Amino acid sequence: MKSKSPGVNTICTHVGELKDEQYKGAISPLYMSSSYAYENVDVKRYPRYFNTPNQEGLAKKVAALEHCEAGLIFGSGMAAISHTMLAFLRQGDHVVVQKTIYGGAYNFMVEELPKYGISFDFTDGFTETDFRNKIKPNTKVIYVETPSNPLMLITDLEMISRLAKEYRLVSMIDNTFATPINQTPADFGIDIMIHSATKYMGGHSDICAGAVAASEEHIKKIWNVGKNLGGSLSDYTVWLLERSMKTMGIRVKAHNRNARKIARWLNDHELVQKVYYPGLKEHPDHELAKKQMKGYTGMLSFELVSGVDPNKFMESLSMIKQSMSLAGVESTILSPAKTSHALLSAEERERQGISDGLLRFSIGIENKNDLIADLEHAFREVSKNRLQKSLV
Ligand SMILES: *Cc1c(COP(=O)(O)O)cnc(C)c1O
């Protein structure tokens, strides 16, 4: 890290912006051109080569936020994950994957990697021994996601980077939930940071994009695969994402603040069995989270006490919407058992700690008191229901 690097909100606002030489406009001009003058072989610009002016500009911002040398912007979070994995794995290689990861990433490993002759093992848990146990002589990559979805468990980044060095593995993290505002894994020695920019980076539930940050050397390897697989992002969406990222620092801080207060409020509620939020002292990984995170994100999960119908609860909310995705400025909620983890067997869900009463809550930037009023109303509705049942 450079000692005089600008503050995080300044990076969000300015790093990588393009100068409007012609009209002196205040923001980056949007260059939609898919065809550029053939200057020389090194600067052949073409959208699929990840090197249009807007793509390069935004990649610099992501790299600066992640304390890395370079970055690449992708058409989706899954494009970022798949291109990065395929850049460091070839036939006969093996990858160690953290036990619970994003469903799409899980499907990519399980459905796609075997076609390339690449094998994988999921860890049994989150400890050093759990990871060490799965490393084989042909292991090349160690892949983690922290905080994890939906239970917000924390993986020790310093431990992962130590193992990666010991066994000469490339370490990769899906840093989507934390964002570089809350967690900069490069500071702990992690090699490659991957984002679904569809989430907090975009932040308004209207963009699908991905991003990667790493050393120049690693980015060059990913670029070599990327130009063949073709997962770059259209410049118009790059430009929208740049616009979104200007406010990422202040948005994420607002998400953090709301979530911390609501986590505590839910934790004290009689109809809540358990809250999973790394910012709570009661969370099993709170100390570790404190060590490696600057804030605890706007994501949490909570379990309703048994007998409370999770669907009835969600249907009784009015401002907080039921929605599949997450990390927008608006609050959303879903049942992992019915959505993201619906394809798993009931036994597998139980093994992963995902009960039918578990709800994943993406806390937006609305006023905290309005969110609490909405939750209170839903709790009143479900307790009416409970009361009636017990009278029957
Ligand atoms: C959404 C998400 C992804 C996938 O991103 P897409 O933009 O949907 O392709 C990957 N990881 C995490 C943690 C996510 O939440």
PDBQT file of the ligand as one rigid body, heavy atoms in Angstrom, charges set to zero:
ROOT
HETATM    1  C1  LIG A 401     -24.451 -12.575  -7.137  1.00  0.00    +0.000 C 
HETATM    2  C2  LIG A 401     -23.190 -13.175  -6.684  1.00  0.00    +0.000 A 
HETATM    3  C3  LIG A 401     -22.302 -13.767  -7.602  1.00  0.00    +0.000 A 
HETATM    4  C4  LIG A 401     -22.607 -13.891  -9.077  1.00  0.00    +0.000 C 
HETATM    5  O1  LIG A 401     -22.691 -12.670  -9.685  1.00  0.00    +0.000 OA
HETATM    6  P1  LIG A 401     -23.545 -12.379 -11.021  1.00  0.00    +0.000 P 
HETATM    7  O2  LIG A 401     -23.286 -10.938 -11.253  1.00  0.00    +0.000 OA
HETATM    8  O3  LIG A 401     -24.942 -12.732 -10.719  1.00  0.00    +0.000 OA
HETATM    9  O4  LIG A 401     -22.982 -13.256 -12.089  1.00  0.00    +0.000 OA
HETATM   10  C5  LIG A 401     -21.110 -14.266  -7.116  1.00  0.00    +0.000 A 
HETATM   11  N1  LIG A 401     -20.810 -14.226  -5.797  1.00  0.00    +0.000 NA
HETATM   12  C6  LIG A 401     -21.644 -13.691  -4.900  1.00  0.00    +0.000 A 
HETATM   13  C7  LIG A 401     -21.244 -13.674  -3.464  1.00  0.00    +0.000 C 
HETATM   14  C8  LIG A 401     -22.856 -13.150  -5.295  1.00  0.00    +0.000 A 
HETATM   15  O5  LIG A 401     -23.671 -12.622  -4.382  1.00  0.00    +0.000 OA
ENDROOT
TORSDOF 0
